[in-house]
Amino acid sequence: QVQLAESGGGLVQAGGSLRVSCAASGLTFTFSNYAMGWFRQAPGKERECVAAISWSGGNTYYADSVKGRFTISRDNAKKTVYLQMNSLGHEDTAVYYCAADYRGSGSSLRRDYDYWGQGTQVTVSS
């Protein structure tokens, strides 16, 4: 009923930029009621939150490792959340997932999120 579909992943050279998107759909899904988060999982590592944004866009969270390089934004009319990634390094290589948290304020905790996408691969080549 609720679907989150990531897109925009791919192969990029170190130092480059990439923007991933996550489109939400579902008859009962009111996008503006949900905080949205971007998580990533590299091979052999736990899934971690890199950025999150409240339902209104007024509050954001960034992991220390991406502060100043990544920007999360949302377009409630398009039911889409974006993650702009700049100055990418090999350490950013991972599968990137978006997630939705009902009435959330932009949590960094996996357990707070109700819906998840299937993920999109981002690979940074050196």
C-alpha positions in Angstrom: 0.0 0.0 0.0 2.8 2.4 0.7 5.8 2.3 -1.6 9.1 4.2 -1.4 11.1 4.0 -4.6 14.7 5.3 -4.6 16.4 6.3 -7.8 19.5 8.1 -9.0 22.2 5.9 -7.6 25.1 4.8 -9.7 28.9 5.0 -10.2 30.7 8.3 -9.6 34.3 9.3 -9.3 35.7 10.4 -6.0 35.2 14.1 -5.5 32.1 14.0 -7.6 28.4 14.6 -6.9 25.2 12.6 -7.1 21.6 13.2 -6.2 19.4 10.4 -5.1 15.6 10.7 -5.0 12.9 8.8 -3.2 9.3 8.9 -4.5 6.5 7.9 -2.2 3.2 6.5 -3.3 0.1 4.8 -1.8 -3.6 5.6 -1.6 -3.5 6.1 2.2 -0.1 7.7 2.4 -0.1 11.4 3.1 3.5 12.3 2.5 3.4 15.6 4.4 2.6 13.6 7.6 5.9 11.8 7.5 9.4 12.7 8.4 11.8 11.1 5.9 15.3 9.7 6.4 18.1 8.5 4.3 20.1 5.5 5.5 23.0 3.7 4.0 24.5 0.3 4.5 28.0 -0.7 3.3 29.1 -4.4 3.0 29.8 -5.8 6.5 28.5 -2.7 8.3 25.3 -1.8 10.0 22.7 0.4 8.4 23.2 4.0 9.5 21.2 7.2 9.2 23.0 9.8 7.1 20.3 12.4 7.0 16.7 13.0 8.1 14.1 15.8 7.6 10.9 16.5 9.5 7.5 16.5 7.9 7.7 20.3 7.4 11.3 20.4 6.4 12.0 22.7 9.3 14.3 20.2 11.2 17.1 18.2 9.7 19.7 15.8 11.0 23.0 14.9 9.5 25.5 12.3 10.5 28.9 13.8 11.3 30.5 12.0 8.5 28.4 13.8 5.9 27.9 17.2 7.4 28.8 19.9 4.9 28.7 17.5 2.0 25.2 16.1 1.9 21.9 18.0 1.8 18.5 16.5 2.4 15.4 18.2 1.0 11.8 17.4 0.3 9.0 18.4 -2.1 5.7 17.6 -0.4 3.8 18.4 -3.6 5.8 15.8 -5.5 5.9 13.4 -2.6 9.6 13.1 -3.0 12.7 13.4 -0.8 16.1 14.1 -2.2 19.7 13.6 -1.0 22.3 15.7 -2.7 25.7 14.3 -2.2 28.9 16.3 -2.9 32.6 15.6 -2.5 31.9 11.9 -2.5 34.6 9.6 -1.2 35.1 5.8 -1.3 33.7 5.7 2.2 30.3 6.8 0.8 30.0 3.6 -1.2 26.8 1.9 0.1 23.2 1.0 -0.7 21.2 4.0 0.2 17.7 3.6 1.5 14.9 6.1 2.2 12.5 5.6 5.0 9.3 7.2 6.3 8.5 8.0 10.0 4.8 8.9 10.8 4.6 12.2 12.6 8.3 12.1 13.1 10.7 15.0 13.7 13.6 13.6 11.8 15.0 10.8 13.9 18.2 9.1 13.2 17.0 5.8 14.7 16.0 2.9 12.5 13.3 1.7 14.9 11.4 5.0 14.5 10.8 4.4 10.8 7.6 2.7 9.5 8.3 2.2 5.8 11.4 1.5 3.8 12.4 1.5 0.2 14.4 -1.2 -1.6 17.6 0.9 -1.8 19.8 2.2 -4.6 23.5 1.4 -5.0 26.0 4.3 -4.9 29.5 3.4 -5.8 32.4 5.8 -5.6 35.4 4.9 -7.6 38.9 6.1 -6.6 
